[in-house]
Structure formats: structure tokens, C-alpha cells
Amino acid sequence: MYNPKRFLRYGLLILFASAYLAACQAATPAPLDGVPTPGISVNITSGICPSLKVTASDQITWTNQDLQVHLIHIESSEGKTVFDSGNLLPGDTASLTLSQAGNYVYVCSSDQEATGTITVEP
């Protein structure tokens, strides 16, 4: 037997599910010309800052895989701050693309004892 309330309830459920799925697809940007954005993924654990060699077009993404708060602080060879992520809680990420070739020193621990270098090639 036809129940209008049940029909309306299922119709609204389908409408909301469709809107949710459409929003999820819109939130994921498509790569330009079908080419994925070059990127480097770095996991932060136990205060180890790995040294990196990247090209100027690479996006670097750090992920805090530790149970402690970390930060990413990058300075140029002249000692000028290039990037400061602020506090990264466990699971948080920070991303950056360095467009100028050179050597950069970075810190990835809140006590500023763990350091690494980033070499950016043209």
C-alpha cells in the first residue's frame, strides 16, 4: 500500500545523499590538463626532520604522525623566515611550494632542536 510519509522520507534521504556526494566530488580539485601536481610527502615523527631535495614546482606536505605537537619553521640562507606553520596537532598537515631555488633550513619540532634542510632546484 502506498504510504506518502514513507515516500517523502525516502525521497528526502536520496536528495540529501545526492547533494552530499556532489559536494564531495566538487571539493576534490582535478589536476590541470590531467597532470597530477608534483608533490613531496613528509611524515613528522619523533622530532626527525628529513633533508629534502625538490624542484621549484614541487609542493611539500608535512603530516604530523607523532603524538606531540610539531611545527614547521623554514628560513632562507639569509636567515629570513619563509614559512611558519604554527602548531600542528597529531594528524594535521602543512603544505608549501618553494618557488625560489636555494637551500633552506627548517625546524619540525616545537623545542626547535630537530632540523633539516630543503634544497630547491630550478
C-alpha positions in Angstrom: 0.0 0.0 0.0 1.2 3.5 -0.9 2.4 5.5 2.2 3.0 9.2 1.4 5.1 9.7 4.5 7.4 6.9 3.7 7.7 8.1 0.1 8.6 11.6 1.3 11.1 10.3 3.9 13.0 8.1 1.3 12.8 10.9 -1.3 14.5 13.4 1.1 17.1 10.8 2.1 18.0 10.3 -1.6 18.1 14.0 -2.2 20.4 14.7 0.8 22.7 11.8 -0.1 22.9 13.0 -3.7 23.8 16.5 -2.6 26.4 15.2 -0.2 28.1 13.1 -2.9 28.0 16.0 -5.3 29.7 18.3 -2.7 32.4 15.7 -2.1 33.2 15.5 -5.7 33.3 19.3 -6.1 35.7 19.6 -3.2 38.4 17.5 -4.9 40.1 19.7 -7.5 41.0 18.0 -10.8 44.6 18.2 -11.9 45.3 20.7 -14.7 45.5 19.0 -18.1 45.3 15.6 -16.5 48.7 16.0 -15.0 49.0 15.5 -11.2 50.6 18.2 -9.2 54.2 17.2 -8.3 54.5 16.8 -4.6 56.6 15.5 -1.7 55.0 14.0 1.4 56.9 14.1 4.6 55.8 12.4 7.8 56.9 14.0 11.1 57.7 11.5 13.8 59.9 11.6 16.9 61.4 15.0 16.0 63.2 13.9 12.9 63.3 16.4 10.1 64.4 14.7 6.9 66.5 16.6 4.4 64.7 17.1 1.1 65.7 17.8 -2.5 62.9 19.2 -4.6 62.3 21.3 -7.7 60.7 24.7 -7.6 57.3 23.3 -8.8 57.0 20.6 -6.1 54.5 21.1 -3.3 55.9 19.8 0.1 53.3 18.5 2.5 54.2 17.6 6.1 52.0 15.4 8.2 52.3 15.2 11.9 52.4 11.4 12.5 53.5 11.9 16.1 51.5 12.1 19.3 53.1 15.5 20.2 52.5 19.0 18.7 55.0 19.9 16.0 55.6 23.0 13.8 57.3 23.7 10.5 59.5 26.8 10.5 61.6 27.5 7.4 64.3 30.1 7.0 66.2 31.2 3.9 70.0 31.0 3.8 70.0 34.7 4.8 68.1 33.8 8.0 64.7 35.3 6.9 61.5 33.4 7.8 60.0 31.9 4.7 57.2 29.8 6.3 55.8 29.1 9.8 53.0 26.6 10.1 52.1 27.3 13.7 51.3 24.3 15.9 50.4 21.1 14.0 48.4 18.8 16.2 48.6 15.0 15.6 47.2 14.3 12.1 47.5 17.9 11.0 49.2 18.8 7.7 51.0 21.9 6.4 51.9 22.5 2.7 54.2 24.8 0.9 55.7 25.3 -2.6 59.1 27.0 -2.6 59.5 28.8 -5.9 62.9 30.2 -5.5 66.0 27.9 -5.9 68.3 27.7 -2.9 69.0 26.0 0.4 66.6 26.4 3.3 66.9 25.3 6.9 63.8 24.1 8.6 62.7 23.1 12.1 60.0 20.5 12.7 59.8 20.2 16.4 58.3 22.7 19.0 61.5 22.6 21.0 63.4 23.6 17.8 66.1 21.0 18.2 65.2 18.9 15.2 66.4 20.5 12.0 66.7 19.5 8.3 67.5 21.2 5.0 65.5 21.7 1.9 67.4 22.1 -1.4 65.2 23.6 -4.1 66.5 23.2 -7.7 65.1 25.2 -10.6 
